[in-house]
Amino acid sequence: MKNQEFSPRESLEHAFRRWWVIVLMTILGGLIGWAFHFFNPPTYEATSFITANMDFQKRQLTQYEEDYAFDSAEAISMWDDVENQIIAEAKIRGLPIELNQLRQQMFIERRQSVFELHIRNWDPQIAAQLTNIWAEKFYEALNGALGHAIRADLIQLQVEAINNRINTSGSSVLGPDEQTALKNLSDEYLQEQQLSQGIVSIMKFAITGSAAVPQKPVLYNLANLVLAGACIGFVASLWVVSSFKVQRHA
């Protein structure tokens, strides 16, 4: 009875003797992946830019506070409210887009203090219009949160002024009016802090680049498709070579 145990060395030598099968099927798989990309409808990507700056002359932040503020600003771009406003404005302009479709097409990248808003669509005109709508709604949301942050700072100054006046008077007992005032200011401060969504009052925002209509489709998934096709071809070639070996021993 012949020895049917698996020998890695023997299998490797057998595969090398038919290297041309492996190379041929790997190349063929890559070509199929390349062809699959070009048989699909072309996708266009539009980009707009929003820049965030901080006035450190008004207030100093730790590195953690600075990073948190920028991360919070980036998170606002994906708010449900912002996305719904994009859809509403798109419908007004007659652009055919649904919320789930929009979420699949939009993504944001941050390069230090610059937010890059990207939308991909099969229609270059729609891609550009949606990206600019997104920039407008994102900008409005950022400034809305900034207004609450500024209001929170003003309330904090009012609270500090009341406490300083109490300390100056030498009395540690608050009168009914002062207690009510501090309670109302504290509640309002917490509310404004929550509505600021992590934005700080020293931040400033500007739309520094509108999306132009893209002229060429993106090739963002071409390399992945070619690589996937080549890998599938390679695995298939190993199976074919192994089949040859089984047939020889049969």
Legacy VTK file of the C-alpha trace (Angstrom):
# vtk DataFile Version 3.0
C-alpha trace
ASCII
DATASET POLYDATA
POINTS 250 float
0.000 0.000 0.000
1.459 3.317 -1.084
2.322 5.924 1.525
-0.414 8.594 1.367
1.113 10.858 4.057
1.414 14.544 3.167
4.943 15.691 2.393
5.398 19.483 2.288
8.721 19.154 0.469
7.327 16.850 -2.186
4.267 19.069 -2.690
6.468 22.160 -3.016
8.729 20.474 -5.559
5.697 19.315 -7.504
4.296 22.871 -7.540
7.625 24.297 -8.726
7.689 21.844 -11.629
4.420 23.385 -12.790
5.287 26.972 -11.921
3.905 28.179 -15.230
0.398 27.067 -14.158
0.656 29.108 -10.958
2.003 32.187 -12.741
-0.539 31.958 -15.545
-3.574 31.562 -13.276
-2.357 34.282 -10.895
-1.996 36.736 -13.783
-5.345 35.633 -15.175
-7.025 36.248 -11.819
-5.496 39.725 -11.629
-6.720 40.533 -15.140
-10.226 39.376 -14.224
-10.169 41.722 -11.210
-8.958 44.573 -13.438
-11.723 43.874 -15.982
-14.362 43.676 -13.232
-13.487 47.211 -12.151
-13.923 48.681 -15.617
-17.167 46.816 -16.267
-18.692 48.565 -13.236
-20.072 52.120 -13.602
-17.358 54.777 -12.997
-17.412 56.500 -9.608
-16.542 60.183 -9.169
-15.288 61.789 -5.974
-15.770 65.445 -4.998
-13.989 67.136 -2.086
-14.609 70.283 -0.059
-12.534 71.707 2.780
-13.314 73.236 6.172
-10.515 74.670 8.293
-10.610 74.980 12.080
-8.313 77.376 13.942
-7.800 78.245 17.599
-7.003 81.649 19.112
-4.556 80.678 21.847
-4.161 84.318 22.905
-7.600 84.071 24.494
-7.078 80.727 26.192
-4.464 78.011 26.483
-5.343 74.341 26.051
-3.521 71.147 26.883
-2.716 68.815 24.006
-5.488 66.495 25.169
-8.042 69.332 25.228
-6.957 70.469 21.776
-7.219 66.959 20.298
-10.582 66.421 21.965
-11.939 69.655 20.494
-10.834 68.707 16.958
-12.215 65.187 17.362
-15.508 66.644 18.573
-15.653 68.942 15.553
-15.065 65.983 13.234
-17.845 64.011 14.945
-20.332 66.810 14.253
-19.903 66.210 10.513
-21.652 62.848 10.897
-24.513 64.008 13.112
-27.908 62.587 12.194
-29.201 66.152 12.107
-26.500 67.192 9.616
-27.206 64.177 7.401
-30.957 64.833 7.492
-30.378 68.463 6.525
-28.268 67.313 3.569
-31.074 65.033 2.404
-33.669 67.792 2.838
-31.590 70.297 0.869
-30.822 67.691 -1.808
-34.546 67.080 -2.298
-35.155 70.809 -2.657
-32.515 70.903 -5.406
-33.942 67.810 -7.054
-30.964 65.557 -6.330
-31.827 61.835 -6.198
-30.288 60.634 -2.924
-31.506 58.631 0.066
-30.061 58.646 3.586
-28.609 55.119 3.478
-27.122 55.784 0.069
-25.599 59.056 1.303
-23.968 57.344 4.285
-22.304 54.853 1.956
-20.963 57.598 -0.296
-19.674 60.153 2.243
-16.543 60.081 4.383
-14.330 62.639 6.122
-10.565 62.880 6.593
-8.770 65.246 8.964
-5.317 66.558 8.162
-4.288 68.469 11.283
-6.764 71.402 11.361
-8.296 70.819 7.910
-11.370 68.642 7.415
-11.680 67.090 3.967
-15.257 66.162 3.070
-15.540 63.507 0.355
-18.600 62.194 -1.455
-18.493 59.568 -4.221
-21.258 59.201 -6.755
-21.739 57.848 -10.268
-22.746 61.357 -11.400
-19.921 63.946 -11.042
-22.414 66.832 -10.848
-24.317 65.192 -8.001
-21.080 64.378 -6.173
-19.987 68.026 -6.267
-23.380 69.416 -5.246
-23.808 66.995 -2.353
-20.296 67.705 -1.068
-20.903 71.453 -1.060
-24.251 70.969 0.696
-22.481 68.846 3.298
-19.854 71.575 3.812
-22.582 74.195 4.311
-24.540 72.111 6.829
-21.390 71.015 8.656
-20.231 74.644 8.857
-23.601 75.743 10.234
-23.564 72.964 12.845
-20.025 73.871 13.914
-20.917 77.525 14.395
-24.090 76.546 16.240
-22.027 74.496 18.696
-19.487 77.326 18.897
-22.247 79.752 19.905
-23.169 77.490 22.821
-19.491 77.246 23.857
-19.177 81.034 23.889
-22.391 81.316 25.885
-21.067 78.761 28.407
-17.913 80.870 28.906
-19.998 83.998 29.522
-22.119 82.191 32.108
-18.971 80.941 33.809
-17.745 84.545 34.067
-21.049 85.554 35.641
-20.753 82.768 38.216
-17.195 83.811 39.024
-18.284 87.436 39.406
-20.984 86.462 41.918
-18.525 84.303 43.883
-15.939 87.101 43.915
-18.539 89.548 45.179
-19.474 87.147 47.957
-15.846 86.605 48.919
-15.189 90.338 48.907
-18.143 90.999 51.210
-16.702 88.524 53.730
-19.975 86.627 54.024
-20.112 82.907 53.242
-23.904 82.814 53.488
-25.794 83.294 50.236
-28.997 85.248 50.180
-32.137 83.819 48.536
-31.612 85.920 45.407
-27.989 84.888 45.047
-28.836 81.222 45.600
-31.509 81.381 42.901
-29.186 83.227 40.530
-26.364 80.728 40.998
-28.728 77.781 40.603
-30.149 79.148 37.360
-26.718 80.014 35.994
-25.332 76.583 36.892
-28.219 74.826 35.150
-27.853 77.037 32.101
-24.078 76.486 32.052
-24.466 72.705 32.048
-27.016 72.926 29.266
-24.791 75.157 27.123
-21.787 72.918 27.765
-23.755 69.913 26.579
-24.979 71.721 23.467
-21.426 72.825 22.607
-20.617 69.142 21.887
-16.963 69.525 22.877
-16.321 72.668 20.800
-14.365 75.365 22.678
-14.967 79.101 22.424
-11.535 79.929 20.961
-12.207 77.917 17.806
-12.981 79.491 14.439
-14.251 77.727 11.338
-14.174 78.576 7.647
-15.058 76.857 4.376
-11.697 77.105 2.634
-12.468 75.079 -0.477
-15.638 74.268 -2.378
-16.030 71.029 -4.300
-15.429 71.258 -8.034
-17.065 68.871 -10.477
-14.628 65.917 -10.802
-13.447 65.275 -14.350
-12.085 61.742 -13.945
-13.450 58.724 -12.084
-11.561 57.476 -9.056
-9.639 54.205 -9.142
-9.854 53.726 -5.391
-10.686 50.003 -5.571
-8.736 48.970 -8.674
-5.668 47.811 -6.759
-7.805 45.847 -4.292
-9.717 44.110 -7.075
-6.537 43.182 -8.952
-4.941 41.880 -5.751
-8.051 39.884 -4.831
-8.238 38.395 -8.322
-4.557 37.481 -8.252
-4.926 35.818 -4.839
-7.931 33.817 -6.023
-6.016 32.784 -9.133
-3.027 31.737 -7.029
-5.153 29.605 -4.699
-6.961 28.063 -7.674
-3.622 27.251 -9.316
-2.466 25.366 -6.219
-5.675 23.337 -6.326
-5.115 22.569 -10.035
-1.522 21.521 -9.436
-2.623 19.301 -6.550
-5.243 17.711 -8.803
-2.527 16.836 -11.304
-0.576 15.147 -8.521
-3.587 13.116 -7.379
-4.303 11.975 -10.917
-0.672 10.879 -11.363
-0.754 8.688 -8.234
-4.180 7.237 -9.074
LINES 1 251
250 0 1 2 3 4 5 6 7 8 9 10 11 12 13 14 15 16 17 18 19 20 21 22 23 24 25 26 27 28 29 30 31 32 33 34 35 36 37 38 39 40 41 42 43 44 45 46 47 48 49 50 51 52 53 54 55 56 57 58 59 60 61 62 63 64 65 66 67 68 69 70 71 72 73 74 75 76 77 78 79 80 81 82 83 84 85 86 87 88 89 90 91 92 93 94 95 96 97 98 99 100 101 102 103 104 105 106 107 108 109 110 111 112 113 114 115 116 117 118 119 120 121 122 123 124 125 126 127 128 129 130 131 132 133 134 135 136 137 138 139 140 141 142 143 144 145 146 147 148 149 150 151 152 153 154 155 156 157 158 159 160 161 162 163 164 165 166 167 168 169 170 171 172 173 174 175 176 177 178 179 180 181 182 183 184 185 186 187 188 189 190 191 192 193 194 195 196 197 198 199 200 201 202 203 204 205 206 207 208 209 210 211 212 213 214 215 216 217 218 219 220 221 222 223 224 225 226 227 228 229 230 231 232 233 234 235 236 237 238 239 240 241 242 243 244 245 246 247 248 249
